[in-house]
Amino acid sequence: AEQGENDPAARIGFFSDWSLSGMIAAAQRGVLAQWPEAELTLEAYPFRELVERLENNELDAILSVRTAVPVSSALEVTLVGETKAMLVYSARHPLRTPGHPTLSDFHSDTFFVLPSEECPYSTDRNQSYFLSQMMQPRIEVVPNLDTQMCRIADGGGYGVVDSISRCLQYEGLASMPLDSEITLCMAQRAGSYNPVVDQFCVEVQRYLAEHQTRI
């Protein structure tokens, strides 16, 4: 059947580095079960571009980490679930061979972070966590995620990603879970209502709740 003018539709963006095939497929199925005529368009972008496209009305909603979405009265944010924070380091790191390093083993290494305009609250949040663990890292800002991963793989330091990041599959990298959560959220423009976005949000919440022990 052809798409009707009044059929529900939504353009939803999500972070381009996430490995989300299971979640996205499940959310799409759930949306179409509720809204068979819905047109759901999914697009992947870096954190900063997600927010810009949402603010410019090029996307109806975005799925992101809470620390990458600015606090603004123009945006309505719904928390959808938690993922585990993972410390990523070089597979060639001297601590890699003995087995299981602890956080304190990295105290003299550099903590590579993304620019604040890319992920506004991430560095502060991670710094607070490290300080709670009696660790004060030396921070170096890198321009983007790919540069961050290359610097880490070269053995120069470490980074923090969430447990659904494709970075965890990169050759040359190792990882360890931290005792910290990373919150995922859906954001849309305040005052907007879109039944497809609402249903997509519900399906993502359901998926994360069901798969929490494996994420």
N, C-alpha and C positions, 0 to 999 in steps of 0.2 A: 504494500500500500504506500501511496505517496505521503510525504510528510505534510500534515495539515498546518495551516497558519497558527492555530491555537494549540497545537501539540506542545507539551512541555519540552524544554531544551535547556542545556547548561553547558558552559565551557568551564572546565575545572583544570587548574594547573597543579603540578606537584614537583617536588625537588628532583632534579635530573640525576642526582647520584644515588638515589635509592633503588634497591632491588625489590620491586613491588609487584612482580608478576602475579603472585598468588592473591594479594590483597586487592589489587586493581580488578582482576578478573572476577573475584567474589563480589566486589562492590558493584560492578557493572551488572552482574546477574541479578543481584538484589534489586537494583534500580529498575531494570527491565521487567522483573516479576511484578513490581508495584505499578510501573508506568510503561506498559508495552510499547506505546507510541513515542516514548521519549527519545530525544536526540542528545546523546551524551558525548561530548568532545573532550578528550583528555590530552594535555600538553605538558611537557617537562621543561623546566627552566631552572637556572641558579636561584638561590634564595632572593637576592636583591631584585632580579627581574620579575620573579613571581609577584612581589609586592607592587612593583611599578605597573605591571600589567593589570593587576586588580584595581589599583587606584585610577588607572586610565580607562577603565571599563572594557578592557580587552579580554578579561576573564571574569566569570561570575563568582568564583570562589577559588581558594588555594588551600592545598594540604601542605603544611610546613611544620617546622619545629617552632615552639613558642618563642624561643630566644631570637628568632629571625623575623618575627612579625612586630612592627612598632606598636607601642601603646598609643592608640589614637581613637578619638571619639568618632572618627569617620569609618572605623572598622569594627565589625562585630566578630568576636573570636569564640569558638566553641572547642573545648578540650576534648580530644577523641581517644587518647590513650597514652601509654608510656612505653618507651623502649629503653634498653639498657645502654648506659654510656660505656664505650670501649676505648681503652688506650691503645693506640696503634704505634708500633715501633718497627725498626728494621729487622728483618729476619737474620741479618748479619751482625746484629747487636751482640756484644760479648755475653750479655745475660741470656741470650736466646738458647744457647747450647745446654746449660745446666738444667733447664726445665722451666720452672715456674718462678719468674721474677716477682717482686713485690713493688709497690709504688715507690718506696724509698730508694730502690735501686736506680731510679731515674733522676734523682735529685740534682745531679750535675749536668744533665742534658738540657737542650733547648726545647721549649714548648712552642711549636709552630701553630699560629692561629690565623684565621681569615680576617680581612679588614672589618672594622666595626660597622661600616655601611652595608656590608654583605650580611653579617649576622650580629646585630647590634648588641645583644646582651650575652652572647655566648662566652666571650673571654672572661667577663666579670664573674659569671656563674661558675666557670671552671676554676678560676683563681680562688674563689671562695671555697670550693670543694677541696682544692689542694691545700689551702691554708688550714682547713679543718683537719687535714691529715698531716699537719706539721711540715708542709712542703711549700717552698716559695720559688716557683719556677722562673727561669730566665726566658722572657717572652720575645719572640720574633714574628712580626707580621709578614705574611706572604700574600701575593696578589690574588691567588685563587686556589681552589681545591687541588687541581692537578699539580701545581707547583708544590703545594704542601706535601702531597704524597711522594713526589720525586725527592724532595729534601729529606723526608723521613726514610725512604728506601735507601738513600745514600748513607744513612747512618748518622745523620746530624742531630737527631732528636726524636720527638714524638708528637702526636696529636691526639685529639679526642673526637670520635665520631659516634653515631648511634648504631645500634645493632642491626639495622636494616640497610646500612651503607654498603655499596658495592666495593668500597675501599677494602673491606675485609676479605675480598676475593683476589686482590691484587697480588701478583707474584712479587716476592721480595719484601713483603710485609708480614709481621706477626701482630697478634693482639692479645689483650687480657681484659676481662670485665672489671669495671670499677663499681664501687658500692654507691652508685648514683644513677638516677633516672633522667631520661630526656623526654620531655613532654611534646607530643604531637598535637596539632590543632588544625581546625578548619577556620578560615577567615573569609568573610564576605563584607561588602559595603553595608554600613549600618542602615537599617530601615528597608533593606531589600528582602524580598521573599521569593524563593524559587523552590518549588516542591521537589525538583530533581536534585538540587543541592542538598536539601534537607534529608532526602532519602539516602543519598550517597554518604552523607555524614553518619547516618544511623548504621549503614552497612560497614563502614570503616570501623566504627566503635565496636560493632559486633565481632568483626574479624579480629581486631586486636585483643578483645576480651577472651575470645576462644583460643587464640594462639599465644597468649601472654607467656606461658611457661616455655615456649620455644623461641621467643624473640630475644 
